Amino acid sequence: MSQLSGALRGRESGRGGMTHAWLFTGPPGSGRSVAARAFAAALLCPRGGCGECPSCHQVQAGTHADLLLVRPDGLSYGVKQTRDLVLRAAGSPSGGRWLVVLFEDADRCTEAAANALLKAIEEPAPKTVWLLCAPSAEDLVTTVRSRCRVMTLRVPPSEDVARVLTERDGVPHEMALAAARAAQGHVGRARRLATDAEAASRRTSVLRVPVQATSVGPALAAAATLVKTAEDEAKVVTEQLDEPEREALRQAFGEGSTGKGVAKAMRGMAGAMKDLEDRQKSRATRVKRDTLDSALLELAAFYRDVLMLQFGADTASGVELANADHLDELRRLASSSSPESTLRRIQAIMRCRERLTLNVAPLLAVEEMTLSLAQG
Ligand SMILES: [Zn+2]
């Protein structure tokens, strides 16, 4: 964060030369959007980011007038949306010194959208600061990333994640550490695993796949379970988001009121509701895909643990196994198969992930994978 404080000092001492485009990178859960938001708060706060004033609270709540918050809902962020954003970002701040655009998941920009974005960050409005977030710098086209100052966040060690869970959420240390290892540094996921019994049981069901997939029949059954588990989890997530949005829309159109203009308002609402439902549908697709992908990464981490054991890693060697809480299964698989076959299995999982991004039907792609897992 020294780059950040340096930039802020530059601002405070009036030296100017503020960088107008920043790129926050780090794997999911590394807190890149949290860091970007803290930076936005620091830029907008009259006291340099005190965390307590109305401005800081508004940034946290996403309601600050000089903060444009972009969170792509769907799988991609289109050129039309980006042009609208660029137009709004060209304005002046209403109160403070900066107009901050915080663009989460900027890697979801389509190529055309990235080009529209490029123009805006090449010649930024004098008081506009762009904060882009992406898993890695390579996820953005070269032309865009070369114009950004890159802030790379690393994954925190399991011990640190566990400490947060223990101190902030009151999770017993042993349990917190196991959850932190299983979540591989993803704080939010570690917290869910430690505090949400359903999330923990979904993980258990994912990790049952290597044990289950021994021949064709069980492999196909395991595939069906894996896809269904991911879909169930995605459904929980989207439902929590969908209904409040629909309710807010109904309120905005004053549903239930009577009088002149109601019929017209109702027609307007039908259109807006259709738009909202389209957006929700596209978000549901994205959440479903992301959820299945994280289940596959979990599975890959399981085989990576197996590979570590096959290469002689043990608890004394200081190698941290993500699934130390499933040590028996790991050992059994490690001793009953060869490292070559473990590598082939990991490759099968990675191929499945790739096919899913190419829109292959999830069940089909996952079945192919579990059959490869069974084959070894
Ligand atoms: Zn403040």
Residues whose N, C-alpha, C, O or C-beta is under 5 A from the ligand:
A	BS01	ZN	C45 G49 C50 G51 E52 C53 C56
